[in-house]
Structures are given as C-alpha cells and as structure tokens.
Amino acid sequence: MRLAASTYRDALPDWHSDVEQLIAEGDIVVEIFTASGTHQGDLMGVPGSGKTLTLRASTCFASLMTPSSSGGGGSINSEFSNNSA
C-alpha cells in the first residue's frame, strides 16, 4: 500500500481521495472512493501530461485475525472500476 501511494504521490502531487461509501459487515469493510490529481510526473512509464486523472475504485479490507494469531493480520483487495487520464 505504501509503495502504491508513493508512486501516485510522486506522479500526481495534488492527489486526493474522497470517500463515497464505507460498508461494514462482520470483519469486512468495503470503501468506495474517487481519487484525482494532476498528472505531472512519470506514472508506470507514462510521462506527465498535465491532465487531471480521476479514478473511481473500491477497496475491501478483511480481517483474518484468530484467537491464536500473534501480531494480527488481514488482507486488502482493491478493484479499480473506472480510470481515465
């Protein structure tokens, strides 16, 4: 997650996210958000274009903690449903 965030921050310094929905049930939380920023630097091999990039996506956070686990754990799955530059 930190590497992905760093990659986007380097290429889109004004990158920001707006949470649209948080849905929780049991040990699962789903976040639906829209993020955007100005494409000013290299992003996955694509040079900066000066255009606004908008990304609508969802992330699913699932806890995998059990009573016998030490230090916790969990998983994160992301699905990007619509992006454009």
Order of alpha helices (4+ residues) and beta strands (2+ residues): alpha-beta-beta-beta-beta
